[in-house]
Structure formats: structure tokens, C-alpha cells
């Protein structure tokens, strides 16, 4: 197991000697921003083991204190997952209404973070529309929706070969966030007649509760289900990919317990306690939270409050519902919207104006890149048009999410080598987007200013302007700051479809400067530098 997978620190507590056990001294493998598990064995269990209270107070040598909840993990074993926000010496003491689990103490000697570890994702206090890691490095989300990722290896006790193969592909192509469900059952639309069982993960023989989706026992949690889901969240963390975890989904035929009932609260609390320690975790209360009459805004309010009260790490929270986010932006950390309009850039700029001071993720922009099977077409299926729409989000100062019909819903093709080259998605387009984002630190550029007579721009107000140049343009008229006439500007073109940059050229700035757009299909990005 690699160093950034879970460090398991296990000890047994017995009825006679539990009070005499020495403190636990962790070894040097425990590092900042990596999950450590403290496991405790109960001598006896209450009637509903999952309902037992368990938490640990972690105290850093600086005096910083964390109250972290634990959860039941089966076989009389309870687990407390802790991710140290700081290196150094931490001590802990447990509290529980199970006598053999309370009063246990230990010491953790946490080493500084590994080079590739950035910590959890948080809001940038200096740039309210942006994200950063806990180490201060910019986090610029390029998201990929894979609702059924939980299902690929849910029936495999030995490993996650399918999940890891698909996650590797996602990571290799520039994506750093996966939007996924804790559980979904099946789609409610007609499936492609050509779809083969190998790729259809609808109606899975797994369920987060006891029983089965068709005949559930909501009074019990299926712990094995979550143990196997752990492996997926852990591997995403290994690959530096955020798990944008949607706790509920209402339109995928899940047999959920009654909203706000004991079983619903037990499930929700269990998910929160089990996954909050993962630094790559982002919370989403529900996919399309208010879209299907399952609940009202008060239910969503209550879920958010319940989550914040239990999450020691205060991971980011959103709600996959623009109507909710628009009305109650103060309750969430960032905004998720579903906006499909053709001229997307101005629509996203309007969202920025309507909801100031929040990062904005277009979680569904209506583009669903075609695959070998028709799953859900949306409005746009061309991979090139889907890319255009992602770039329009980027140039609006917001963030994109990509859907491919071979992975977004019940149909999941984990190995692209199964497909002929013409059937494969153009995921490499997003690797090129990542290149552009990193090269020009796009998260720090300013959106919304008109700097040309067509297309859109991002700039740093210090002589750097990036232009999105629509494919219809043969020439682009520029609107540059006054006083530059006679100065020299440098021009470079970026091809978003192959990731190449042109040689840099120079051009004198005239009263009405314009540039000729290179020949070729598709939009382009112009990188312009002028004297500041």
C-alpha cells in the first residue's frame, strides 16, 4: 500500500484491561494531509451499533483542537479517521457511550506533508471566486461527471481494477474533479438497443442499506458497500482528483428512506462521518436537489446545517440545483448551475453578477459528448462543441464540467482500448485546457471586460490578454488600453484541439488594431502581450 493510502493504526480493547492500555505512538509514516485510521474494538455492541456515539478530541502541540467523529465499520470495530491539518505532535482522547471505547488516549507524531500533497480544497480568501488547496496553491477545477463510478467494482472484494483504469484515464487527460453519486440505481429513460450488459451498471446488485433496492431494510446500513466505496475515494485522492460526492439523487430510481426520518438521518450521518477526513472530498447534498418533488428548501437547509455540525474539517458544500443556489447562496460555499443556453458565456457572466463573491461551477452545460451508445443526448454531442462550451465557461470566470455518454450515467466504459479510435472520446482536449490554465494561471485572470469586437477575453491588467476567438472569425478587432498606439504587441496562438502554440510574432499597435485569425476549423485562443 502506498504512503498516501490509508495508514491503518489498529489496536484491540478488551473488557478487563482497556483502561490500562498505553497511548498509541504512530510511526513516521503518518503525514500531514493524509488519512490515518484509529480503530477500536468494542467488547459489547448496542442494539444499533451504527447509532453509537464516538468521537475523539485531537489536540496539537500548538493548542489547536479538532473534534472528530467515528463510525461503525462492522465486526465490533469502530473507526476514527483523522487527517492532520498540521505536522507535529497530536494527542487524542476518545469519548463514547460504549464504555469500552471511551477514555482511550494516544499520540500521533505527524511528519510534514509529502511533496505531492496539497491538503484539502478550500475557498481562496483573497479571491472569492477561486479555490485553493490548504497549502495555498491554486486549485482550478476541470470536472468530469461519472455518476456510477461507485458501481464498477462494488461487487469485487479483491480490488478496483475497472475503477482505477478509468480514474487513470481521467487523471491523464487533465481532469481534477469527478462528480459522482454515493449511490444511484437506474436511469428512467429508454436504453440504447445496442447496449451490451458489460457496460450497463444500471440496477446494480449492491445497495447502501440492508436488503436490496427493490426490497430494502432501511433500518440498517450495508457496511460492506461503503468499505468498497472507500477504495474509490482513496484512489481518487491518490491521483489528486477531488471526489465531488453527491449524497442523494432523486431521479435514478433509488428506493430512499422517508426524508428526515430516522433511517434517512442515519444514512446521511454515516456518509458524513465516514468520508469527511478525505482531503479530496467536496460535498454536494443532492443531484438536482429540488427538481423532482422529493423535498423542499427546508429539507436542503436542514441537510446543510446537519453536515456542517458534523464535519470537523468543514469541507466545501454545494447543492446541484441552480434555483437553490441562486436563492440561498449564503448557505453554500460555491454555486452549481445547469445552464444549457446556446450563447453560454454571457449567461455565465450573468450568474456572476447575480451571485457575487462565490465560485461558480457549470455542472451541466448541456453538452454530452457522444459515445458508442446513445445514453442522453442533451443539446450538444459534438466533442468540439462540448469543448467550446467549456471554454466559454472558463472565459466567463467560471468552471466547466464535461460529460461523456460512455461514462456519465449507467453506461460506463472503463477501458477506452475496447473502442475503435473513432468511438473514443476526445478527452485529450481537456489535457490541453489544463496546459493553458497552468501556463497562464487563468484562475488569477480577470473576466468580463470587453477587449475585442468579437469573442471574449481574460486579462491580468498588466499587459497580458487571452482572447477566445470564435470559429466564425476571420479577423479580430482589438480594444486595447489607450496610449498604446505605435507600441509593439506580441501575438501567439493556441490550438485547443491539439495543444500546440504557434511561434510568437510581433505587430505594431495602430489606432484600430486587428489580427488575422489562422486558418483551420474551430475556435482559437490568442495570447497577446502589450506594454503595461
Secondary structure, 3 states (H helix, E strand, C coil): CCCCCCEEEECCCCCCCHHHCCCEECCCCCECCCEEEEEEECCCCCCCHHHCCEEEEEEECCCCEEEEEEEECCCCEEEEEEECCCCEEEEEEEEECCHHHCCCEEEEEEECCCCCCCCCEEECCCCCCCEEECCCCEECCCEEECHHHHHCCCCCCCCCHHHHHHHHHHHHCCCCEEEEECCCCCCCCCCCCCCCHHHECCCCCCCCEEEECCEEEEEEECHHHHHHHHHHHHHHHHCCCEEEEEEEECCCCCCCCCCCCHHHHHHHHHHHHHHCCCCCEEEEEEECCCCCCCCCHHHHHHHHHHHHHHCCCCCCEEEECHHHHHHCHHHCCEEEEECCCCCHHHHHHHHHHHCCCCEEEEEECCEEECCCCCCCCCCECCHHHHHHHHHHHHHCCCEEEEEECCCCCCECCCCHHHCCHHHCCCCHHHHHHHHHHHHCCHHHCEECCCCECCCEEEECCCCEEEEEECCCCCEEEECCCCCCCCCEEEEEEEECCCCEECCCEEEECCCCCEEECCCCCCCEEEEEECCC
